[in-house]
């Protein structure tokens, strides 16, 4: 899943808000590099950020989304707002990637009324305050229970199980220790049978481990991507598509040699 960031204030420094042509060029480059899915997001959800209005999010999103949806490739839209979801689906998006797990009033109904896929993510708190004092008794069990509850809620609302993807939400209301515990337990989250999305590309947890600033986290991002795939992740949400694919190809080849 190749990231196309349409915000002005991305933590990773790749925001392209209001730059439609550059955003389209970046989206095309992500596909050319080997992305299977494009993930368009027009609201920053980094820790401490204030929410973006629906109108502003749509203004950033739709000019790019309308064009990309004509390319005939799977397109995901990263939003938690029902009105933005509805507009994205009307434009042709094939997936909703919701950091809020379809908990906003009306979100379930919008998705249930379509045939799109949906990614349900775990987040403790909200972006403005989620990193102030995240606390869990057992982070792996609590994230797993939350995701299981959201799956059941979706099924009751008429959203087929085959449409669901799960995301443990690395960095969303979690300390480094919480993130590491989740990573070590990915197989337990995969054991439910639904595809798991992992998004840790360039994130602060990698900076905390390596001491590297955001622009120097490629190696760390690749290592995390390979480990996530080895532990069962079905979708990797990344900034650096070509490098990630290379790392995965090498890992897969070595695995085949080992099995042989």
Buried (B, 14 or more C-beta within 10 A) or exposed (E): BBBBBBBBBBBBEBBBBEBBEEBBEBBBBBBEBBBEBBBBBBBBBBBEBEBBEBEBBBBBBBBBBEBBBEBEBBBBBBBBBBBBBBBBBEBBBBBBBBBBBBBBEEBBBBBBEBEBBBBBBBBBBBBEEBBEEBEBEEBBEBBBEBBBEBBEBBEEBEBEEEBBBBBBBBBBBBBBEBBBBBBEBBEBBBEEEBBBBBBBBBBBBBBBBEEBEBEEBBEBBBBBBBBBBBBBBBBBBBBBBBBBBBBBEEBEEEEEEEEE
